[in-house]
Amino acid sequence: MIDPVQLVIILSLISVTVVIIISSVYLIKLLNQVKKMLVDVEPILSDAKLISSSVAKPVSSISEFVMGFKDGLKIFNSIFPKKEKED
């Protein structure tokens, strides 16, 4: 006859084993879904990189134009200084 302590130990081991197996299967399915999601997200990230670089180039060009215009005004003001108004 099986001792009650042995029965509890056997049932505990069986239940822990079942929980570990179920958790492992769930984890494997979850990791597969994450892998599929990352494969789907990769083209989106590539497109975002392309869009951001295509937006950054014109903004940089405009900034360089404005800085050049500002430098040109400084040179113009140094050549032709403003006359102070006499009241």
VMD Tcl script that draws the C-alpha trace (Angstrom):
set ca {
  {0.00 0.00 0.00}
  {1.22 3.51 -0.84}
  {2.01 5.73 2.06}
  {0.03 9.07 2.09}
  {3.27 11.06 2.06}
  {4.44 9.20 -1.04}
  {1.08 9.82 -2.70}
  {1.30 13.57 -2.00}
  {4.85 13.68 -3.34}
  {3.91 11.81 -6.51}
  {0.85 14.01 -7.12}
  {2.94 17.12 -6.49}
  {5.61 15.99 -8.94}
  {3.01 15.20 -11.56}
  {1.29 18.57 -11.14}
  {4.60 20.49 -11.23}
  {5.65 18.57 -14.33}
  {2.36 19.35 -16.07}
  {2.63 23.05 -15.18}
  {6.23 23.20 -16.48}
  {5.23 21.49 -19.74}
  {2.26 23.84 -20.26}
  {4.42 26.88 -19.47}
  {7.12 25.70 -21.87}
  {4.64 25.22 -24.71}
  {3.15 28.67 -24.04}
  {6.63 30.24 -23.97}
  {7.58 28.59 -27.27}
  {4.39 29.87 -28.93}
  {5.00 33.34 -27.52}
  {8.58 33.41 -28.81}
  {7.40 32.33 -32.27}
  {4.89 35.18 -32.32}
  {7.58 37.64 -31.27}
  {9.83 36.38 -34.07}
  {7.04 36.82 -36.64}
  {6.30 40.30 -35.31}
  {9.96 41.33 -35.58}
  {10.11 40.07 -39.16}
  {7.03 42.18 -39.96}
  {8.41 45.27 -38.18}
  {11.79 45.22 -39.96}
  {10.51 46.67 -43.29}
  {8.62 49.36 -41.39}
  {11.78 50.41 -39.58}
  {13.70 50.47 -42.85}
  {11.04 52.70 -44.40}
  {11.10 54.98 -41.35}
  {14.87 55.32 -41.68}
  {14.53 56.19 -45.37}
  {11.79 58.75 -44.67}
  {13.71 60.40 -41.84}
  {16.86 60.71 -43.93}
  {14.89 62.14 -46.88}
  {13.31 64.72 -44.55}
  {16.62 65.57 -42.86}
  {18.41 66.47 -46.11}
  {16.12 69.36 -47.13}
  {15.99 70.68 -43.56}
  {19.77 70.66 -43.45}
  {19.93 72.45 -46.79}
  {17.52 75.13 -45.61}
  {19.55 75.58 -42.43}
  {22.75 75.97 -44.44}
  {21.04 78.50 -46.73}
  {19.83 80.57 -43.79}
  {23.27 80.51 -42.15}
  {24.87 81.59 -45.45}
  {22.34 84.39 -45.83}
  {23.06 85.51 -42.27}
  {26.82 85.52 -42.94}
  {26.20 87.48 -46.12}
  {24.27 90.11 -44.18}
  {27.11 90.38 -41.67}
  {29.59 91.00 -44.49}
  {27.23 93.51 -46.11}
  {26.80 95.35 -42.79}
  {30.55 95.44 -42.22}
  {31.08 96.97 -45.68}
  {28.22 99.45 -45.39}
  {27.77 100.28 -41.71}
  {24.51 101.88 -40.61}
  {24.56 105.58 -40.08}
  {23.13 106.72 -36.82}
  {20.20 109.11 -37.05}
  {20.79 112.55 -35.76}
  {17.78 114.16 -34.14}
}
mol new
graphics top color blue
foreach p $ca { graphics top sphere $p radius 0.5 }
foreach p [lrange $ca 0 end-1] q [lrange $ca 1 end] { graphics top cylinder $p $q radius 0.2 }
display resetview
